[in-house]
């Protein structure tokens, strides 16, 4: 959990690895390895596997939001899959060499931009990305876009699939690829502007309630950039609230107040796990003692599945800490269930129909 988005998501990794992969792949392509039928079909099978995995995720998310089987989504995925892999199959039958005279420099650039942009995009979400490892363990987290946002991913992904089955000599290929990148980039620009407006509304809401805060963060909820969750640190704990762009009141109120209870872990403050968890949560966490020697640790950055941060069972990111002979250990804690009432609250709340 702490290693994720660590060294392999750093900028130095993006600068070094392409210098190794570029010349290596250049040699492989110079030897025409990609024309080997076994490599071709292995690549085809791997691509099909990735598509099925991505389709499964899209289907499950759509099912959660719709509350029933999303047949339109299923039909769309089936049509896209059949068309794309039928065209890809025809490509495999051709023996044209599309990769003659490609220099190591071009291969290095390909790997650099692919690897470099990945952690940059990750740093725009809430989880946190160690861009400056090994010089700093600071986790960059801009939080202007959800880790899963269909409006960013789907148009770009579809146009990328279209470009992939067009012959490289066709100028339409570049035009389609650039169009996909342009659409996604324009949407990303919107999320930055929207984030700035949301921050202003959150601060104004706090000011109206005369709440003094040390620091704060606003986070888009999953799958959208419309419903936002804001949380701020105070002297005694935290204050949080939700706001939708469709809300009539245009603020984050009513607020919920949270007792942090950080002192419960004071006896273990010299232990590695107790030191690292607040770092992982960027200081936004609360602790609840269930029984002597057992604690629930709640990461507050991601909010609740139904907007009630006091309902511990619905807090999205939680962990169980258990004292074993004076040593705190982390034990597996199940994620909140996706209950129908929670999904219904989420859909209603996005459009400002509840929670104000």
N, C-alpha and C positions, 0 to 999 in steps of 0.2 A: 504493500500500500504506500509506503514512504519512498520506495525505490522508483515507483511508477512516475513518469515525467521527471526523471532525474538525469543521470549522466547522458543517456542516449537521446535526451531532449534538449541538450545544451547546445549553445552556438558553436562551441569549440568542436564538438562532435560533428556538427554539420560542415565545418571547415576542413576537418582532417579526413573523414571517411571517404568523401568523393575523390580525393587524391589517390586512394587505394582502389576503389571500385571502378573508377573511370578507365584507367589503363588495363585493369583485369578484364573488364567486359569488352574492351576494344580488341584484346587478343582473342577472346572467345569468338567474337563476330568475324574477325579476320580469318578464322579457321572454319567459317561457315557452319558452326555448330547448330545454329538455329534452323538450318535446312534439314537436319536429321528428323525423320518422321516421329521418332520416339519423343524427342523434345517438343515437337509441335503438338502432339496429342497430350503430352503431359501438361503443357501450357493451356491447352484447350480445356482439359479436365479441371485444372486448378482455377481457371477463370469461371467455369460453370459452378464450381464449389463456392467460390466467393460470392457469386451472384445469388445462389440459393441462400447463403447465410445472410446476406444483406436483405434479401426479399423476406426472409423469416422475421428479421428485426422490424422491418417496415410493416409487415402484416400484424405483428403483435402490438406495435404502437398504435396502429390504426384501429385495431380491435378494442384496445383499452379506451381510446377516445370515443369510438362509436358506440361501445357497449354491446355490440353484436358483430356478426361476421361481416366484414367490409367487402362485399362482393365486387364492388367497382375497383377497389384497390387490387384485389386478387386478379381480376380480369386484366387490369393494366399491367401488372407484373408478368402475367403469362404472355401477353402479347409482346411486351418489350423483350422478354427472354427468348421467345421463339424467333422473332425477327432478327435480333442481334446475333444469336448463336447460329442461325441459318446462314447469315451473311459471313460470319466468322468462319464457318465451315467451308464456304466457297473460297475464302481467302487461303485456307490451308491447302487447297488443291492446286493453287498456283505456285510456281517455282521462281517467281521474279525475285531478284535480289534488290531489296530496297535500302541496303545499308552499305553500299560501296563507298569507299573513300571518306568515311566518317572519322574525324580525327579524335584523338584522346581528349583534346580540349573540349569538344562538343559533348563527349560522354561525361566528363567531369562536370560540365555545366548542368547537364541533365540531372545527375545525382545531387549536385549542390542545391539546386532550386527545389527539388522534391523534398530533400531532407531539411533544408533551411526553413522553408515555409511551414512545415508541419509543426514544429514547436512554437513558431510565432502564432499560428492559428490556435493552438492549444492554450497559449498564454492569455487569449481573449476570453476564455471561459473561467469558471470559478474554482476549479480543483487546485490550480497552482502549478507552475512549470519552472523548473530550475534552469533558466536560460544561462545563467552566469557560472554554473558549475565548471571547474572545481574552485573558482576564486570566491564564490559566495553560494550559500545554500538558500538564498532568498527565493521565494516562490512567487513568480510574477503571475498576477491574477487580475485582469482588467474587468472581467465580468460584464462585457457588453453584449454577449451572445450566449445562448444555451449550448451545452455540449451536444445536443441533438436539436437542430433547427431545420425542418424540411424546406422552408423557403430559401435557405442558403444552399442546401445540399442537392435537392432533387433536380432543379433546373440545370445546375452545373453538371451533375452526374449524367443526366439524360443526353445533354449535348456532347459530353465527352464520349459516350457510347456511340453516338452518331458519327462523330469524327473518327472513331477507331475503325469503322468499317468502310471508310472512304479511302481510295488510293492516295498515297502520299503525294503523287504528282498533281493531284486535283487541288486547285487553289481554294475550293470550297471547304476543304478539310481545315485549313488554318482559320478561315473565317468563322466556321462553326465553333472551333476550339476557343478562339478569342471572344466570341459572343458569350459562351458559357462563363468564361473568366470575368467578362465585363458585368454580366448579370449578377453573379455572386458578389463581386466587389462593390457594386452599387448597393446591394442589400446590406453588405457589411458596413458601408459608409452610413447608411440609415441607422444601423444599430448604435454606432458611435454617437450620432446626433441625438438619438432617442435616449441613450444612456445619460447624456449631459442634462437633458430635460428632466429625466426621472430623478437624478441626483438633486436637482434644484427643488423639485416638489417634495422630496423626502426631507431636506434641510428646512424648507419652509414649514412643513408639518411639525417638525420637532420644535422649531422656534415658536410656533403658535401655542404649543403646549408648555413653553418655558422649560424644555428639557435640555440640560447641558450635557453634551457628549464629548468623549475623547476622540473617537474616530468612528467611522461608519462604512457600510458597504451596501450597495444595491445589486440585486441579482435577478436576471430574467428566469422565470420558471421554465420547466422542461417543455420543449417542442414549440416555443413561441417567443416573441419579443413584445408581447402585449401586457401580460400579467407579470408584475414585478414584486419581489420580496425585498424589504429593506430592514437592516438591523444595525443598531448603534450601541457602542459601549458607554456605560455610565459609571459613576463611582461605586454603585452597589451591584451592578449586573448589566443587563441589556434591555433594550426596548426594540420591538420589531412591529412590522405591519405590512399589509399587502396593498397594492394599488394596480388597477387596470386602466388602460388608456380609454376604456369605455365607461369608467366610473363617472357618475354625475357630480360627485363632490370634489373631484380633482385633488385628493390628498390621500395620505397613507393611514388616516385615522379610521377606526379606533386602534390605538396602540395596545400591544400586549407587553407586560413587564415580566422580566425573567430574572430569578435569583441564580447567580453563577455557581455558588457553593464550591469554589476552587479550593477552599481551605480543607476540604475533605481528603484531598490527596497530599496535603502538606507533610504527613509522616513519611511519604515515599518520594519527596521532591528531589532526592539525590539519585534516583534510579533512572536509567536510560529511557524507558518507555514513558514515564511520567513527564520527562523533559521534552520528549519528541512529539507527543500527541498535541500539546498546545501549539507547537511549531507547525505541525501539519494542518491544524485548524485555523491558523493565523490568529490565534487568541480568541476565537469565537466558539466557546464551548461551555457546557454546564455539566455538573456532576451530581448524581443522585445516589445515595446509599440505600440499597435494597435490604440487605441484612448485614450483620457485622462481617467485615472482610470482603464484601462484594459490592461493586459499584457499577452503575451504568454511566457511560460517557457519551454525551450527545454533542455532535458537531452541528453547530447552529447555522452554518453558512447556507444550507440548502433548504431550510424551512421544514414545513410539515405537509403531509399528503392532503390534508383538508384544512389547512390554514390555522389550526389551533396548536400553538407551540407548547401548550401545557398538557396536551394529550401525548404522553411520552411514547405510546405505541405507534403514533403516526409520524414521529420525527424521522426524517428520511435517512439520516446517516448516524448510526449509533453503534456503540461497542460495549462489551462487558469486560470489566476489569475485576480480577479475583486475586485476593491475597493468599499466596501459598508460602507459609512459613516466613512471612515478612517481605516476600518478593511479589511485586505486582505482575501478573501475567494477563495477556489478552486472550479472551475466549470468543469463539464464534457466536455472533448474535444475528438472528434472522432479520432480513430486511422487512419493512412494512408490507403487508399484503395490499394488493391493488383491489380494494373493495369497490363495489358498484357505487355506493354512496359517496366515496371519496372522489371517484372519477366524475360523478355528476356534479359535485361541488366545484371541482376544477373547471369543468366546462361552463358552468353557470358563472363562476367567478371571473373567468376571462372576459366575459361580455358584460361585466358589471351588474349582474342580476342578483348577487348575494354578497354578504360580508361587509356592506357599507354601514 
